[in-house]
Amino acid sequence: MKNPLIILFWLLVLGGILNYFISEPSFTREIYIEMNKANDAYLKGEQAKTIGERKELFNLALKLYTSLENTFHPTHGNGKLYFNIANTYFQLEEYPMASLYYHSALKLMPRKKAIKDRLNVTNEKLELKEIEKESAFAKIVFFYTFLSPPERLQLLFGLSTIALTSGTLFIWKRKKRMLSTAIIAACAACVMLLTIGYSYYLAPIDAIIIRSTSLYRDAGHQCAKVLDEPLLSGKKVEVLDVLEDGKWLKIMTPENNLGYVPEESIRTI
């Protein structure tokens, strides 16, 4: 049993390391104050009686929210800040940016129906119908799409702990139930580790066209266009490569059109 326990131990250590580096930093008092200011400006914007006042308050809320985003970098947070930013962009009728942040929020809150509903309304405003392309990995390990990366990371750490504890108890007590628990928990932890690795290293990189642009056959405005019509703002695409110091991105549309777009027209989710 020594070798399996060593594997379980290092699995637990790896989970702890990932949990440390891929986690949301703690809120400080200053962040809470800024968040409350932003929320207050947003609520006042909803209650504003004139268009000018409404726009001014929503722009203030957006400035505070995006400042928190730049300071806090909540890539692995709970998604609420992204949702607030998306709602603010929606109120300002900047629908492509709203779509971008609704998608970002959905990655961290994949089971949140309110986000999906708001995203559908945003796509209606943009007159877009989103086409979801499901990967082979997602079809095999279907459940992982219902869990955010932080949730899967926490499960990895918890399952590794259970596996290591049960394996250690089996050595002392020699009860088959403990061995079975250790094996099941270790297998589940390995699956979680696999999904985390896929999400961060192998999963397609999605992006949103934030400004309508032509799709070019190569990197450069002088190149021929793939399509007669431009890609509409708000459209979700897959990023395949980044060229010329990040100035051009190679993308694939949901309709399988391959081409290049300038970096100022696109933002990754």
Stockholm file with secondary structure:
# STOCKHOLM 1.0

chainA/1-269         MKNPLIILFWLLVLGGILNYFISEPSFTREIYIEMNKANDAYLKGEQAKTIGERKELFNLALKLYTSLENTFHPTHGNGKLYFNIANTYFQLEEYPMASLYYHSALKLMPRKKAIKDRLNVTNEKLELKEIEKESAFAKIVFFYTFLSPPERLQLLFGLSTIALTSGTLFIWKRKKRMLSTAIIAACAACVMLLTIGYSYYLAPIDAIIIRSTSLYRDAGHQCAKVLDEPLLSGKKVEVLDVLEDGKWLKIMTPENNLGYVPEESIRTI
#=GR chainA/1-269 SS CHHHHHHHHHHHHHHHHHHHHSSCCCCCHHHHHHHHHHHHHHHHHHHCSSHHHHHHHHHHHHHHHHHHHHHHCCTTSCSHHHHHHHHHHHHTTCHHHHHHHHHHHHHHCTTCHHHHHHHHHHHHHHTCCCCCCCCHHHHHTGGGGGSCHHHHHHHHHHHHHHHHHHHHHHHHHCCHHHHHHHHHHHHHHHHHHHHHHIIIIISCEEEEECSCBCCBSSSSTTSCBSCSSCBCTTCEEEEEEEETTTTEEEEECTTCCEEEEEGGGEEEC
#=GC SS_cons         CHHHHHHHHHHHHHHHHHHHHSSCCCCCHHHHHHHHHHHHHHHHHHHCSSHHHHHHHHHHHHHHHHHHHHHHCCTTSCSHHHHHHHHHHHHTTCHHHHHHHHHHHHHHCTTCHHHHHHHHHHHHHHTCCCCCCCCHHHHHTGGGGGSCHHHHHHHHHHHHHHHHHHHHHHHHHCCHHHHHHHHHHHHHHHHHHHHHHIIIIISCEEEEECSCBCCBSSSSTTSCBSCSSCBCTTCEEEEEEEETTTTEEEEECTTCCEEEEEGGGEEEC
//
